[in-house]
Amino acid sequence: MSAAVLCMVLTAAVLHAVWNIAAKRADGSGALFVWAYQAAGAVLLTGPAAVLLLRDPEALTPRVLAAAVVTALLHIGYGVSLQKGYAQGDLSVVYPVARGTGPALTLLVAVAVLGERPGVWAAAGAVGIVAGIVIVTLQGRSSVSGSPDPATLRRGLLWGLLTGAFIAGYTLWDDHVVGAGEVSPVLYFWLCSALQALLLGPVAVRRRSELRGLLTRRWGTVLTVGVLSPAAYILVLFAMQQAPVSLIAPLRETSVVIGLVLARILFGERGLASRLAGAALVVAGVALIAAG
């Protein structure tokens, strides 16, 4: 993995943590909030996508469109599950579980099915990142009040696991599509965002009065996520074109460390000190991937 790819993925991790903190503030709007920020992202990416299409009109093939439909469905599942988790559980549980489950499944499939063979140090780094996230999750059993809350923990774990499964699904699919160099990451994600907005359109129409309230209260949050979410993932898509997904997927999860710190500062979620061992493993894993 080159230094440029490493920088792209780490930058994406920072952006990802920030937009997830913003998404936690979305008042449990679920699919409606997902529609709002995906529509915003699609609008913002329309200009760059139009330039790419003018340069290469043949880039928008039926195969690319079909691939974009698949990833749009997977991303909708991810977005809705994530928002449900944030509405019913602590960010310090949902976020690490989701981000840990995703790369663990991705790494397993990449090695067992796709035949990828990362180097020894890089593989050790990937395992270290996942192990660190597991430790962080086990230490995240307290609610905002600091007392154990089994119901909140259970909901957070379940939604986090489901979100992680969707992460693994779209990561492997997008690596298959974009990694082959068949389509620009910017054009591909514009299609993904536009299709998500289209597919969730009936939700926005049916809940239009609620949508007006969401945009009035949380327009800044919608815009923040609409900008940072595409920016983070487009960087990852570019990285996938230059390095194996079995390394990219775990490296993205350094965002967990940033997210936990922000969760403590902004939401008062406790137990940050006890999670430092897990965070240290994540950082060590990143160093091993860089060395490998």
N, C-alpha and C positions, 0 to 999 in steps of 0.2 A: 504494500500500500504506500503510495507516494505521499509526500508531505502535503501536496495540494489537495489530494483526496481526503486526507486526515483532517485538514482545516475545514473543508466543505462539510464533512459529517459533524464535526464538533460545533461549527457555527449553526448547523441545522438543529443540533441538540439544544443549544441555548434558546433559539427561536421557538422550538417546540415546547420547552418548559414554560416560557413566558405566555404563549397562547393558551396552554392548558390552565394556567392560573387565571387568565381572563375568562376562559370557558366555565370555570367553576362558579363564576359570578352570574351565570346566565339564568338564575332563578328557576331552574328545573323546567325550562321550556322545551327540552327534548328535541324532537324532530323539527319543530318550528325554528329553533335556533340554528340547527344544522342547515336547514334550507336558507336561512338569512345569510349566514356567513359563506356558504357555498355560492349563493347568488352574487354576493359582493366580490368574492374571489374570481368568479367567471367574468364579471364586468371588468375588473381590473386587468385580467389577462387577455381580454379581447384584442387590445391594440397589438401587443407582441405576437399573439397568435396570427393576427391578420397579416402582419409583416412576413412571418414565416410562410404563410400560405401563398402570398404574392410571389415570394422567391421560389417556392416549390409547390405548385398547385397539386401535384400528384402525391404529395405526402399524406393526404387525407384519403386513404384507401378503405374499401369495405372491411378489410382485415383489421385495420387500426380502429375503425369505428366499433367493430364487434368487441375488440379487446377493451376499448374504453367503456363500453356498456358493462362488461364484467367487473372492471375495477370500480366503476361507479356504484354498483350494487354492494360490493365488498366495503367500500368506503362509507356508504350509508349505514350499513350494519355497524361499522366501527363507530361512526359519529353518534348515532342514536344510543348505542350501548354505553359509550363513554359519558354522555350527558345524563343518562339514567343513573349510572354509577355515582356521578358527582352529586346528583340530587338526593341520593339515598345513603351515601357513605362518605367517609373522610377521603379527601384527596391523597393523604399520606398512605392510604391503603389501596385505593383504586388505581392510582397512577403507577406505583411500583409493580403491582400485580399484573396490570395490563402490559407494561413495558417489559416485564420479565418473562411473561408467558409468550409474548410475540417472538422475541429472538430465540428463545429456547426451542420453540416449534420450528422456526425458520432454519436454525442451524441443523436440527435433526433431519429435516426434509432435504436441505441442501446437500448434506453429506450422504444420507441413505438413498435418496432418489436421484438427485442431480449429479452425483458423483464428484462433488467438489472436495478437494483435499487441502485444507489450509495447513500451513507449516505448524510445527510443534509449538513454538512460542505464541503464534497467533491464535492457535486453537486453545492453548492454555489461557490466553487473555480473554477469549470469548467465554470460556467456562467461568473464569473469575468474575466477569461482569455479571453473568447470570446468578452466580452464587452470592455476590454482593447484594443483588436486588432481592434475593430470597431472604437474606438476613435483615435487610431494611424492612421488608414486609412483615416478618415475624415480630419485629420490634414496633410495628405500627398498629398495635392492637388497642390503643387508647383513643377515645373520641376527643373532641376539642376540649372537653371539660377535664380530661386527663384520667377519668375513671373507665374501667373496662366496659364496653358496650357490645355484648355478643351479637345482638341483632344488627347493629350498624356494621360490625366486622363481617358478619356473614353476607350481608347484602353487598358490601364493598368487594369481598372476595369473589362472589359469583359474577357480578357485573365486570369486575376486572378480568376474570378468566375468559369470559365471553368476548370482551374487547380485545384481549390478547390473541384469541383465535382469529378474529378478523384481521388483526395486524399481521399475523403470520400469512394469512391468505392473500392479502393485497400485496405484501412485500414480495412473496414468491412469484405471484402473477406479474407484477410490474417489472420485476427483474427479468422475467422471461420475455416480456414485450420490449421494454426499453433497452435492456442489456444487449439485445441483438442489433441495436443501432437502426432499427426500422423507422423510428419516429423520434422527433425532438421531445425532450422532457417537458419543455414549456407547452408545446402544442398538445401533447398527451394529457397533461394535467388540466389544461384549459377545457379539453373535451370532457374529462372526468368531472370537473366542477360544474360545467354547463349541464351535463346529463344528470348529475345529482339534483341540481335545482329544478330541472324538468321533471324528474321522477317524483320529487317531493312537492311539486307544484300543487297537487290536490290538497295536501295538508295545509299549505299556506292559504289556499282559497277557502277551505272549510273553517279555518281558524283565523280569518282575516282581522276580526276585531281584536283578538289576542295579539296578532302580529303587529298591529298599530301600537298597542301598548308596549310590546317588546322593543320596537324600534324607537319609541319615544324615551323609554327608560334606559335602554342599553345600546343605543346606536354606536357609542364609542367602543363597546365590547365587540359588537358585530364587525365593525370596521377593523379593529385590532386583529381579531381571529381571521377575518377575510384576507388580510395582508400577510400575516405571519405564517399561517398554516400552509398556503401554497408556496411561500418562499422557502420554508423549512423542507418541505417534501421535494420540491424541484431540485434543491441542492442534493438531496439523497438520490434522486433519479440520475443526476449527472454522475454522482459517485458510483452508482451501480454499473455505469458504462465502463468504468475503469478499474473496478476491484470486485472480488467475489462477494456475493450477497451473504455468505456465511460469516464474513467479517464485518460487512457494513451494518447488518441488522443488530448485532450486539453492541457495536460501537455507538450507535444512536442512543443507546440507553443510558449514556452518561447524563442525559437530561434529567434522570431521576434525582441525582444529587442536587441539581439546581432547583428542581421542583420541590424537594423536601425542605430546603432552606426557605424558599419563598412561602411554602405552606405554613411554616412556623411563624414567619414574620407577619404575613398578611391575614392568616386565619386563626392563629393562636394554637395550631395543632401541636401537641406536645411530643416529647420523646426524642428530640433531635439528637441530643448527646449520645443516647444509647444506639443510634443508627450509624454512628461514625465508622464503626468497624465494617459495616456493609459498604458505606461510601468509599472507604479506603480500598476495598477489594475492587470496586468499580474503577477507580482511578488506576490501580495497579494493572487491571485488565487492559485499560486503554494503552498504558505504557508498553505492555507486552505485544499488543496488536501493532503498535507503531514500530517496535523493534523487529517484529516478525515479518 
